[in-house]
Amino acid sequence: MDNDKEKQEKIIELIPDIRKYFSFNSIKAVGEPHRIKRPWLSIIKQITKLKYNISAKDHRIKIGDKVERTILYRIIPLSDDK
């Protein structure tokens, strides 16, 4: 998604609707998107946390002679036993 500007813009365009339907106190990208490096990613992660547990792990991939660093996300549905 870092390279897909169209998808990023579509997510940012949803901010007015997100403000209507979600409490955005915990979603800083909705309240102050200009202060967040990747507001679209923050929005996705915070809304996803409502129904899923998300864990992140640092990951490195070797491409030719270059090592690329990325993050792997593991998304697991929350239990209904609350």
Backbone hydrogen bonds, N-H to C=O, Kabsch-Sander energy under -0.5 kcal/mol:
donor,donor_aa,acceptor,acceptor_aa,energy
4,D,1,M,-1.0
5,K,3,N,-1.0
8,Q,4,D,-1.9
9,E,5,K,-2.5
10,K,6,E,-2.0
11,I,7,K,-2.1
12,I,8,Q,-2.3
13,E,9,E,-2.2
14,L,10,K,-0.5
14,L,11,I,-1.2
15,I,12,I,-1.7
18,I,14,L,-2.6
19,R,15,I,-2.5
20,K,16,P,-1.1
21,Y,17,D,-2.0
22,F,18,I,-2.3
24,F,22,F,-0.7
27,I,24,F,-0.5
28,K,26,S,-0.8
30,V,27,I,-1.8
31,G,27,I,-1.4
32,E,28,K,-3.3
35,R,32,E,-1.8
36,I,33,P,-1.1
41,L,38,R,-0.7
42,S,38,R,-1.8
43,I,39,P,-2.4
44,I,40,W,-2.0
45,K,41,L,-2.6
46,Q,42,S,-2.5
47,I,43,I,-2.2
48,T,44,I,-2.3
49,K,45,K,-1.7
50,L,47,I,-1.2
51,K,48,T,-1.5
52,Y,48,T,-1.6
53,N,76,I,-3.7
54,I,52,Y,-0.5
55,S,74,R,-2.3
57,K,72,L,-2.1
59,H,70,T,-2.8
61,I,68,E,-3.0
63,I,61,I,-0.6
63,I,66,K,-3.4
64,G,62,K,-0.6
66,K,63,I,-2.0
68,E,61,I,-3.5
68,E,66,K,-0.6
70,T,59,H,-3.3
72,L,57,K,-3.1
73,Y,71,I,-0.5
74,R,55,S,-2.9
75,I,73,Y,-0.5
76,I,53,N,-2.6
76,I,74,R,-0.5
78,L,51,K,-2.5
82,K,80,D,-0.5
